[in-house]
Amino acid sequence: MSDARPPESVLDPRAVLTSIGEVIYDWNVETDALAWSANACDVLGIADPAMIANGAAFALMTESGSGITRNETINLASGTDTGAGIAFRTRYNLRLPDGRRLAVEDSGRWYAGPAGLPVRVHGVLRVEAGDATQMRLGDRGAFIDFIAADILATASSQKRVTIMIAAIDNLDRINDELGFDGGDAVIDEVARRIRRVLRSRDKITRYASNRFAVAMMSCPLAEAPIAARRLREAVEKTPVATQDGAFPVSLRIGAACAPEHARDAASLMRRAEDALARARAQPHETLVVHDLRCEARLRREAQLSANAVIDALNERRLVFARQPVVDARSRETVFCEALARLTRPDMPLLAGGDIMPTVERAGLMDLLDARMLELATGWLAQNPAAQLSVNLSPSTLERPDWISALDGHLALHPGVAERLIIEITETSAVRDPDRTRGQLETMKQKGVRIAIDDFGAGHSSFRHLRSFPVDILKIDGAFVQNLPRSPDDRFFVRTLVDLARNLDMHVVAEWVEDEETAALLAGWGVDYLQGRHCGEPILTLPDGNGRPASGGEDDPGDTAVA
């Protein structure tokens, strides 16, 4: 692939940003001056730039009660800026002078001055469809991001937020008797029944086959049993009517409340999920609430799991599966992605999604990354015609000794560098852009190619993307899996393909699960496809042979990391 970049006239960043409803800003908190990217008035539909020239003027357009504002999010933040800034993300509505309402997602980093207080904010404002007070469709991570500011606010106010995880208890039997289409119809009806009894500020998403997450705003712990009873009665009181007759549905519910059980959204979610797991053993209870006495047990289990991972690394039981990445037109394999797998004596294989939470909590990512690099370079040396990509965690990318470790493996296996691809996520790429750029340029000088993984899921600046020496752009599978049914996703993916082509990058589409999606992507000029439709992962054994391995990078339940 050529390292040449197109002339400035080929790519118009303003047009690209405007097409996806995204603007960039810098806010000087001390002077209150707001500097915007040139497309701000176009995206927001504002005729007079003076209306958004400072923080006070912009704040006047924020709709009261629609979400936690940027100012509130920064003022409530508990982090300490050590030089890299403090990340934030929130959603709220803007009320424009002509009466229009815009839902926006506001994310970025604030930087502190000598006194430790915010003095500068650099961020991205993204216009979204719908209303910020209504939950967007998304996965577990999207839900956590959406409620993060609300949970944060409970630490310094009288507000209380209760997360309830509600699971359809008998979905397996429903699917057995009605089939998966019938089961989906039942799930849709359960969602409608839950929404009917929620208040306007409560938030809900379905993030697993049988599981709903509900954020009950202004719901203290004492009122949680009443709210849970309301949910269960709405769902269970009347059987769901289907083409095959009426079918009863039952729920089990676990809950946790902020700030009593946790003061951040991710931790609160985990505690609610733990309560749901315990609800299985208490089927006659309306609600199971997180028990603080379980914390010690959870820490012990995490430590045991961490020890098990360390033992596996020491015993060299960490292996990998190869997920094919195929040419979009010929469907021939071009390269493979290495996916972490953990073998256990006389027990099922563990995929990345099973081991990564423990690895991350225990701070073992650097060890796991090192083992995956060792495995990948060794396998490439044994297979001189093959190409392989490995994922690199943000913590390893930022380590000063990473390049030395890479040097050692490449020196041990001459000729491997040109066939090795290092994948980093979009989010990790912009955590420290200058440092990232230096690391990537050093890797490129050694012959290694660079891929940006999960592109579109984060909020990287196109300016950063242009400055990184990237060879391959991998479009996040969340935008690909519903491509035939989502006009918004089709527009977004085509925009990314055009952007990558102008930047002389190859494009991989992840989570390709059917021929209709594959044909659309090939027609738009996507270079490579990855997903179940293109090939299941093949487990790579220590002797270099392989056999089919369950799970794959295209499966959201499997974390494809090195």
Secondary structure as GFF3:
##gff-version 3
##sequence-region A 1 562
A	DSSP	alpha_helix	13	19	.	.	.	ID=ss1
A	DSSP	beta_strand	22	28	.	.	.	ID=ss2
A	DSSP	beta_strand	33	36	.	.	.	ID=ss3
A	DSSP	alpha_helix	40	44	.	.	.	ID=ss4
A	DSSP	three_ten_helix	49	52	.	.	.	ID=ss5
A	DSSP	alpha_helix	55	60	.	.	.	ID=ss6
A	DSSP	alpha_helix	70	76	.	.	.	ID=ss7
A	DSSP	beta_strand	86	95	.	.	.	ID=ss8
A	DSSP	beta_strand	101	112	.	.	.	ID=ss9
A	DSSP	beta_strand	118	128	.	.	.	ID=ss10
A	DSSP	alpha_helix	140	153	.	.	.	ID=ss11
A	DSSP	three_ten_helix	154	156	.	.	.	ID=ss12
A	DSSP	beta_strand	161	168	.	.	.	ID=ss13
A	DSSP	alpha_helix	171	196	.	.	.	ID=ss14
A	DSSP	beta_strand	203	208	.	.	.	ID=ss15
A	DSSP	beta_strand	211	217	.	.	.	ID=ss16
A	DSSP	three_ten_helix	221	223	.	.	.	ID=ss17
A	DSSP	alpha_helix	224	236	.	.	.	ID=ss18
A	DSSP	beta_strand	240	242	.	.	.	ID=ss19
A	DSSP	beta_strand	245	247	.	.	.	ID=ss20
A	DSSP	beta_strand	251	258	.	.	.	ID=ss21
A	DSSP	alpha_helix	265	279	.	.	.	ID=ss22
A	DSSP	beta_strand	288	289	.	.	.	ID=ss23
A	DSSP	three_ten_helix	292	294	.	.	.	ID=ss24
A	DSSP	alpha_helix	295	314	.	.	.	ID=ss25
A	DSSP	beta_strand	318	327	.	.	.	ID=ss26
A	DSSP	beta_strand	333	344	.	.	.	ID=ss27
A	DSSP	beta_strand	347	351	.	.	.	ID=ss28
A	DSSP	alpha_helix	352	361	.	.	.	ID=ss29
A	DSSP	alpha_helix	365	382	.	.	.	ID=ss30
A	DSSP	beta_strand	388	391	.	.	.	ID=ss31
A	DSSP	alpha_helix	394	397	.	.	.	ID=ss32
A	DSSP	alpha_helix	402	412	.	.	.	ID=ss33
A	DSSP	three_ten_helix	417	419	.	.	.	ID=ss34
A	DSSP	beta_strand	420	425	.	.	.	ID=ss35
A	DSSP	alpha_helix	426	429	.	.	.	ID=ss36
A	DSSP	alpha_helix	433	445	.	.	.	ID=ss37
A	DSSP	beta_strand	449	455	.	.	.	ID=ss38
A	DSSP	alpha_helix	462	467	.	.	.	ID=ss39
A	DSSP	beta_strand	472	475	.	.	.	ID=ss40
A	DSSP	three_ten_helix	477	479	.	.	.	ID=ss41
A	DSSP	three_ten_helix	483	485	.	.	.	ID=ss42
A	DSSP	alpha_helix	487	502	.	.	.	ID=ss43
A	DSSP	beta_strand	506	509	.	.	.	ID=ss44
A	DSSP	alpha_helix	515	523	.	.	.	ID=ss45
A	DSSP	beta_strand	528	530	.	.	.	ID=ss46
A	DSSP	three_ten_helix	532	534	.	.	.	ID=ss47
A	DSSP	beta_strand	538	540	.	.	.	ID=ss48
A	DSSP	beta_strand	546	548	.	.	.	ID=ss49
###
